[in-house]
Amino acid sequence: MPAGLDVEELYRRYGQVVFRRCRVLLGKEDQAMDAMQDVFIRAIRYGRSFQAERRPLPWLFQIANRVCFDRRRRMQREPVCETESLAALPGVDPERLAEVLRLLDGCDRLTREIALAYHVEEMSMEEVAEHVGRSRKTVGKRLARFGAYARERLGGRGAKEGGAR
């Protein structure tokens, strides 16, 4: 593990934020707690992949996304989001979140991260671009493709189009 990566400090600093991401993705507190622990275990195991110039939170979110979507797949794509449990999360529309998560199951890792940040966490396109380390143009293209995919899957009513906020 690189000398500059202190996982204990990362846990103290970002543990609750990672837990919230896991809870949003999995819907249940106990599953989110297990997933959060897996995230930090993987951070220890794969610390070499952390690049010093990167910010730690986007890296931890990438790990959390992988852990949570792997868990969702293992549950055989049955809905795991319980709207009652998600309703307790401040600022989260449970129906919108459940719909976005179902759509994201069919997307690649980068599109998931972009769509979650934009549609669920309601970051601006500039914030998303910075968060994922890609250009605003790339973010816009991914959001447009995700919007088209969502409209197709939902029969014309899809995720909001990418655009400046």
C-alpha positions in Angstrom: 0.0 0.0 0.0 1.3 3.5 -0.8 2.7 5.4 2.1 0.4 8.3 1.5 -2.8 6.2 1.7 -4.1 6.0 5.3 -7.2 3.9 5.2 -8.0 4.6 8.9 -8.0 8.3 8.1 -10.1 7.7 5.0 -12.6 5.7 7.1 -12.9 8.5 9.7 -13.2 11.1 7.1 -15.4 9.5 4.5 -17.0 6.4 6.2 -20.4 8.1 6.7 -20.5 9.4 3.1 -19.6 6.0 1.7 -22.3 4.4 4.0 -24.9 6.9 2.6 -23.9 6.0 -1.0 -24.2 2.2 -0.2 -27.5 2.8 1.5 -28.9 4.7 -1.5 -27.7 1.9 -3.8 -28.9 -1.0 -1.6 -31.8 0.4 0.3 -31.3 -1.4 3.5 -29.1 -0.3 6.4 -27.7 -3.7 7.3 -26.7 -4.4 3.7 -25.2 -0.9 3.4 -23.1 -1.4 6.5 -21.7 -4.7 5.1 -21.0 -3.0 1.8 -19.3 -0.1 3.4 -17.0 -2.4 5.3 -16.3 -4.2 2.0 -15.4 -0.9 0.4 -12.7 -0.2 3.0 -11.4 -3.7 2.9 -11.0 -3.3 -0.8 -9.4 0.1 -0.2 -6.8 -1.7 1.9 -6.3 -4.5 -0.7 -6.2 -2.3 -3.7 -4.6 0.8 -2.3 -1.9 0.6 -4.9 -4.4 1.6 -7.5 -5.0 4.9 -5.8 -3.2 7.7 -7.6 -1.8 10.4 -5.3 -3.1 13.2 -7.6 -6.7 11.9 -7.3 -9.1 12.8 -4.6 -10.0 9.9 -2.3 -13.8 10.3 -2.3 -14.4 9.7 -6.0 -12.0 6.6 -5.7 -14.0 5.3 -2.7 -17.3 6.0 -4.6 -16.0 3.9 -7.5 -15.3 1.0 -5.2 -18.7 1.5 -3.4 -20.5 1.4 -6.8 -18.8 -1.9 -7.7 -19.4 -3.5 -4.4 -23.1 -2.5 -4.4 -23.9 -3.3 -8.0 -22.2 -6.7 -7.5 -24.4 -7.3 -4.5 -27.5 -6.2 -6.5 -26.6 -8.7 -9.3 -26.1 -11.5 -6.8 -29.6 -10.9 -5.5 -30.7 -11.8 -9.1 -32.0 -8.4 -10.0 -34.8 -8.5 -7.6 -35.7 -5.1 -6.4 -33.7 -4.4 -3.3 -34.8 -0.8 -2.7 -37.5 -0.5 -0.2 -39.2 2.8 -0.6 -40.0 2.9 3.2 -36.3 2.6 4.1 -35.2 5.1 1.4 -37.8 7.6 2.4 -35.8 8.2 5.6 -32.9 9.5 3.6 -33.0 13.3 3.4 -33.2 14.7 0.0 -33.8 11.4 -1.8 -37.0 10.8 -3.8 -37.4 7.0 -3.3 -39.5 6.3 -6.4 -37.0 8.2 -8.6 -34.1 6.5 -7.1 -35.6 3.0 -7.5 -36.3 3.7 -11.1 -32.8 5.1 -11.8 -31.2 2.1 -10.0 -33.2 -0.4 -12.1 -31.9 1.4 -15.3 -28.4 1.5 -14.0 -28.2 -2.2 -13.7 -27.8 -2.4 -17.4 -25.1 0.3 -17.8 -21.3 0.3 -17.7 -19.4 1.5 -14.7 -18.6 5.1 -15.9 -22.2 5.7 -17.0 -23.4 4.5 -13.6 -21.2 6.8 -11.7 -22.2 9.8 -13.9 -25.9 9.0 -13.8 -25.8 8.5 -10.0 -24.0 11.8 -9.4 -26.2 13.8 -11.8 -29.6 12.2 -11.3 -29.5 11.0 -7.7 -27.0 13.3 -6.0 -28.1 16.2 -8.2 -24.6 17.4 -8.9 -24.1 19.9 -11.8 -22.5 18.6 -15.0 -19.3 20.5 -14.0 -19.3 18.8 -10.6 -19.9 15.4 -12.2 -17.0 16.0 -14.6 -14.7 16.9 -11.8 -16.0 14.0 -9.7 -15.3 11.3 -12.4 -12.2 13.0 -13.9 -13.7 13.4 -17.3 -14.6 16.4 -19.5 -18.0 18.1 -19.3 -18.5 17.1 -22.9 -18.0 13.4 -22.0 -20.4 13.7 -19.1 -23.0 15.3 -21.4 -22.6 12.5 -24.0 -23.0 9.8 -21.4 -26.0 11.5 -19.9 -27.6 11.9 -23.3 -27.0 8.2 -24.0 -28.4 7.2 -20.6 -31.4 9.4 -21.2 -32.1 7.7 -24.6 -31.6 4.3 -23.0 -34.0 5.2 -20.1 -36.7 6.5 -22.5 -36.4 3.4 -24.6 -36.7 1.1 -21.5 -39.5 3.2 -20.0 -41.5 3.6 -23.1 -40.9 7.4 -23.7 -40.7 8.6 -20.1 -37.1 8.6 -19.2 -34.4 10.2 -17.0 -34.1 13.9 -17.5 -31.8 15.0 -20.3 -28.3 16.1 -19.6 -28.0 19.8 -19.5 -26.6 22.8 -17.6 -28.2 23.4 -14.3 
